[in-house]
């Protein structure tokens, strides 16, 4: 039977229908807003080599706040993917600085690795912000038009991405040198996709200590078709965020944990599904319903991670899903105009969450002390319930 009929196999229909819906979203975005076209021109044309003007400080003067109840708590950070919207992680870093606390591990994926890995290396929020806002676009966007042209003549044999990815690695190495994952100040992990064996793996301080941070960052953003995969030994790796966009598995290496600060910069708030109305009676019903497939795996796996973390998780939503849908996903990476706002959003959300959790821990400790004084025995107090409504159950 013709290979064309293989497309009818259910699991093969998924990417075909997803491609249709992505194309539909991109066309709709182009019809309604030409900002994506302008971002493409700036990213792939000559302007990408221009050095941006010195950025205005993103955060202003530090505003320290005391959360003594968090001083002895074991806190982890998990950052979702989400293209340029993941710059919100820089704001989370700023809130941790102002609170005087530090995580015991940071787990990230896809775009968030570009910011979270620098946090793990010991850079301050201001240093990370300036690093990313001062470099020319060509320092992280590196199309190889000649290779693409040659690839077209050879049925794209050995050509698997629009961008090479070498610029990211080179720029990171210029900032952090040959620092390895085993040498980061804070234990760090990034989820990646083993393409050859089709499975998720983790590059981390504990499991791949000799791998350079610069190389890990390049692998983490090697999203299929957009960025070339990276070979380690005989194995090819790409962006693990295409499978697990909220990677909590590495947290087990630093258990037990008292608090997990998570950032969701891509999926709908609380990892909820998006209603699509009366699709059944609409024209092209199956195509409308198939749009749900694009996020189904992401959402269900993220919800399972949330269930496992339970009340320890404080989930932040610094950037709305609407800002990274369709063409805006790529635009938010190519055009850094909104990155300072994403950073400030992350700062505000994390600052409020740390203050709230600190108060909850203090209240729990106070209740335990009062119970001890009243009956002379130590009462066992559970982890305080998550006050935030920012996580699904």
C-alpha positions in Angstrom: 0.0 0.0 0.0 1.2 3.5 -0.8 3.0 5.4 2.0 0.5 8.2 1.5 -2.1 6.0 3.2 0.1 5.9 6.3 -1.1 9.4 7.0 -4.5 7.9 7.8 -3.0 6.0 10.8 -4.4 7.8 13.9 -1.1 8.8 15.4 0.0 10.2 12.0 -3.2 12.2 11.6 -2.3 14.1 14.8 0.7 16.1 13.3 -1.2 16.6 10.0 -4.2 18.1 11.7 -1.9 20.1 14.1 -0.1 21.5 11.0 -3.4 22.6 9.6 -4.5 24.4 12.7 -1.1 26.0 13.2 -1.2 27.3 9.6 -4.8 28.5 10.2 -3.6 30.5 13.3 -0.6 32.0 11.5 -2.7 33.1 8.5 -5.3 34.6 10.9 -2.5 36.5 12.8 -1.1 37.8 9.5 -4.5 39.0 8.4 -5.1 40.8 11.7 -1.6 42.1 12.5 1.5 42.6 10.4 3.8 42.7 13.5 4.9 39.2 12.8 6.0 40.2 9.3 8.0 43.1 10.8 9.6 40.7 13.3 10.6 38.4 10.5 12.2 41.2 8.6 14.2 42.4 11.7 15.2 38.9 12.6 16.3 37.6 9.2 17.2 40.8 7.4 20.2 43.1 7.8 18.8 44.8 11.0 19.5 41.6 13.0 23.2 42.6 13.0 22.5 46.0 14.7 23.5 46.4 18.3 20.4 47.5 20.2 20.6 50.8 22.2 21.4 50.5 25.9 18.2 49.1 27.5 16.4 51.0 30.2 16.8 49.2 33.6 14.0 46.6 33.7 13.3 46.6 37.4 14.5 49.8 38.9 15.9 50.0 42.4 15.8 46.7 44.5 12.9 46.5 46.9 13.9 43.9 49.6 11.2 42.3 51.6 11.6 40.0 54.6 10.2 36.4 54.5 12.0 34.8 57.5 9.7 31.8 57.3 11.3 30.8 54.0 14.8 31.1 55.2 15.2 27.4 56.1 12.7 26.0 53.5 13.8 23.9 50.5 12.5 25.7 47.5 12.6 24.6 43.8 11.8 26.4 40.6 10.2 24.8 37.6 9.9 26.9 34.4 7.8 26.0 31.4 8.6 26.6 27.8 6.9 29.4 25.9 9.4 31.0 23.5 10.3 34.6 24.4 7.6 34.8 27.0 9.9 32.7 29.2 11.9 35.8 29.9 9.5 36.1 32.8 11.9 33.8 34.6 14.3 36.7 35.0 11.6 38.5 37.1 11.3 35.4 39.3 15.0 35.6 39.8 14.7 39.2 40.9 12.0 38.4 43.4 14.2 35.7 45.0 17.0 38.2 45.3 14.8 40.7 47.0 13.5 38.0 49.4 17.0 36.8 50.2 16.3 33.2 49.3 17.7 30.8 46.8 16.3 27.6 45.2 17.9 24.3 45.8 17.3 23.3 42.1 16.0 24.9 38.9 14.3 22.8 36.2 13.5 24.3 32.9 12.7 23.5 29.3 12.8 25.0 25.8 13.1 28.8 25.9 13.2 29.1 29.7 16.6 27.4 29.7 18.0 30.5 28.1 17.3 32.5 31.2 17.1 29.9 34.0 20.5 28.4 33.2 22.1 31.8 33.7 20.3 32.1 37.0 21.8 28.7 38.0 25.3 30.0 36.9 25.0 32.8 39.5 24.1 35.8 37.3 21.8 38.4 38.9 18.4 39.3 37.4 19.8 42.6 36.2 22.8 40.9 34.6 20.6 38.4 32.8 18.3 41.1 31.6 21.1 43.2 30.2 22.8 40.2 28.6 19.7 39.4 26.6 18.5 43.0 25.8 21.9 44.3 24.7 23.0 41.7 22.2 22.2 42.0 18.5 19.6 39.6 17.1 22.3 37.8 15.1 23.8 36.6 18.4 20.9 34.2 18.8 19.1 34.0 15.4 21.4 32.4 12.8 19.7 31.2 9.6 21.9 29.5 7.0 20.3 30.4 3.7 23.0 28.6 1.7 22.5 25.4 3.5 18.7 25.6 3.0 19.3 26.2 -0.7 21.6 23.2 -0.9 19.2 21.1 1.1 16.3 21.8 -1.3 18.4 20.4 -4.1 19.1 17.2 -2.1 15.6 16.6 -0.7 16.8 18.3 2.6 19.1 15.4 3.5 21.0 16.6 6.6 19.0 19.9 6.7 16.5 19.8 9.6 16.2 23.4 10.8 15.8 27.0 9.6 18.3 28.1 12.3 21.7 26.5 13.0 21.7 27.2 16.8 25.4 27.8 16.8 24.9 31.5 17.6 23.2 30.6 21.0 26.0 28.3 22.0 28.7 30.8 20.9 27.0 33.7 22.7 26.5 31.7 25.9 30.1 30.6 25.9 31.2 34.2 25.6 29.2 35.0 28.8 29.8 32.0 31.0 32.8 30.5 29.3 33.1 26.7 29.4 31.3 26.3 32.7 29.7 22.9 32.9 26.4 21.8 34.4 28.4 20.2 37.3 29.9 23.6 38.1 26.7 25.7 38.3 26.1 27.5 41.6 22.5 26.1 41.8 21.8 22.5 40.6 20.1 22.8 37.2 18.2 20.5 34.8 16.9 20.9 31.3 14.5 18.4 29.6 15.6 17.3 26.1 14.3 14.9 23.5 16.4 11.9 22.4 15.3 11.9 18.7 16.9 8.5 17.9 15.2 6.6 20.7 12.1 8.9 20.9 12.3 9.5 24.6 12.7 12.3 27.1 16.0 12.7 28.9 17.5 15.3 31.3 20.7 17.2 31.0 21.5 18.1 34.6 24.0 18.9 37.3 23.6 15.5 38.7 23.4 13.3 35.6 25.5 15.1 32.9 27.9 17.2 35.0 30.6 17.4 32.2 28.3 19.0 29.6 28.9 22.7 29.0 26.0 25.0 29.9 26.4 26.6 26.5 25.8 23.3 24.7 22.8 22.5 27.0 21.2 25.8 26.2 21.6 25.2 22.4 20.0 21.7 22.7 17.1 22.9 24.8 15.9 25.4 22.1 16.4 23.0 19.2 12.7 22.9 18.3 12.1 20.6 15.3 12.1 22.3 11.9 13.0 25.7 13.4 16.5 24.9 14.9 18.9 22.1 14.0 19.2 19.3 16.5 22.5 18.7 18.3 24.5 15.5 18.3 26.1 14.2 21.5 28.2 11.1 20.8 26.1 9.2 18.3 22.7 10.5 19.5 20.8 13.4 18.2 18.9 15.6 20.7 16.3 18.4 20.4 13.9 20.5 22.5 12.3 18.3 25.2 9.6 20.9 25.6 7.7 19.4 22.7 6.9 16.5 25.0 7.1 17.7 28.6 6.6 21.5 28.9 6.6 21.6 32.7 9.5 19.3 33.7 9.2 18.4 37.4 11.0 15.0 37.3 14.4 16.4 38.1 13.1 17.7 41.4 13.3 14.2 42.8 17.1 14.7 42.9 16.7 17.3 45.6 13.8 15.9 47.6 12.3 16.6 50.1 11.0 20.0 49.0 8.8 22.4 51.0 7.8 24.7 48.1 7.9 24.7 44.3 7.6 27.9 42.4 6.4 27.1 38.9 6.0 29.4 35.9 3.6 28.7 33.1 4.4 31.0 30.2 2.7 29.0 27.4 -0.4 27.0 28.2 -3.8 28.3 29.3 -4.0 29.4 33.0 -4.1 26.6 35.5 -3.4 24.2 32.6 -7.1 24.3 31.7 -8.4 23.3 28.3 -9.7 26.0 25.9 -13.4 25.7 25.1 -14.0 25.7 21.3 -17.8 26.3 21.4 -20.3 24.3 19.4 -17.7 22.7 17.1 -19.9 19.6 16.3 -22.4 21.6 14.4 -19.9 24.0 12.7 -18.6 23.6 9.2 -15.5 21.3 9.0 -16.3 20.0 12.5 -13.4 17.6 12.6 -10.9 20.2 11.7 -12.2 22.5 14.5 -12.0 19.7 17.0 -8.5 18.6 15.9 -7.2 21.9 17.1 -7.5 20.5 20.6 -4.9 17.9 19.7 -2.1 20.5 19.6 -2.2 21.0 23.4 -3.8 17.7 24.6 -0.5 16.0 25.6 1.1 19.1 27.0 -1.9 19.8 29.1 -2.5 16.4 30.5 1.1 15.8 31.4 1.4 19.2 33.0 -1.8 18.5 35.0 -0.3 15.2 36.2 2.8 17.0 37.4 0.6 19.5 39.3 -1.2 16.6 41.0 2.0 15.0 42.1 3.3 18.3 43.6 0.1 19.0 45.4 0.1 21.8 47.9 3.8 22.4 47.6 3.3 24.0 44.2 2.7 27.8 43.6 2.0 28.1 39.9 2.5 31.5 38.3 1.0 32.7 35.0 3.1 35.8 34.1 2.2 35.7 30.4 -1.2 34.8 29.0 -1.6 32.0 26.6 -3.1 34.4 24.0 0.3 36.1 23.7 2.1 33.0 22.5 -0.4 31.3 20.3 0.1 30.8 16.6 2.5 33.2 14.9 3.0 35.1 18.2 5.0 32.1 19.6 7.7 32.8 17.1 7.3 36.6 17.2 7.9 36.6 20.9 11.2 35.0 20.4 12.4 37.0 17.4 11.3 40.4 18.7 12.5 41.3 22.2 10.3 44.4 22.4 8.0 42.8 25.1 10.7 40.9 27.0 11.1 43.7 29.7 7.3 43.5 30.3 7.5 39.7 30.6 10.3 40.1 33.1 8.4 42.6 35.2 5.3 40.4 35.1 7.3 37.5 36.4 8.8 39.7 39.1 5.4 40.9 40.4 3.9 37.4 40.3 6.8 35.8 42.1 7.2 38.5 44.7 3.5 38.2 45.7 3.7 34.4 45.8 6.8 34.4 48.0 5.2 36.9 50.4 2.0 34.9 50.6 3.7 31.6 51.1 6.0 33.0 53.7 3.0 34.2 55.6 1.4 30.8 55.3 4.5 29.0 56.6 4.7 31.5 59.5 1.1 30.9 60.4 1.6 27.2 60.3 4.7 27.4 62.5 2.9 29.7 65.0 0.0 27.3 65.3 2.5 24.4 65.9 4.2 26.5 68.6 0.9 27.3 70.3 -0.1 23.7 70.2 3.2 22.7 71.8 2.8 25.2 74.6 -0.8 24.1 75.3 -0.4 20.4 75.6 3.4 20.1 76.1 3.9 17.9 73.0 4.9 18.8 69.5 2.0 18.8 67.1 2.6 17.7 63.5 1.6 20.4 61.1 1.1 19.6 57.4 2.5 21.7 54.6 0.3 24.8 54.4 -2.4 24.7 51.8 -1.7 26.5 48.6 -3.3 29.9 48.9 -2.9 30.7 45.3 -5.5 29.5 42.8 -2.7 29.2 40.3 -2.6 25.4 40.0 -5.0 22.8 38.7 -5.9 19.7 40.6 
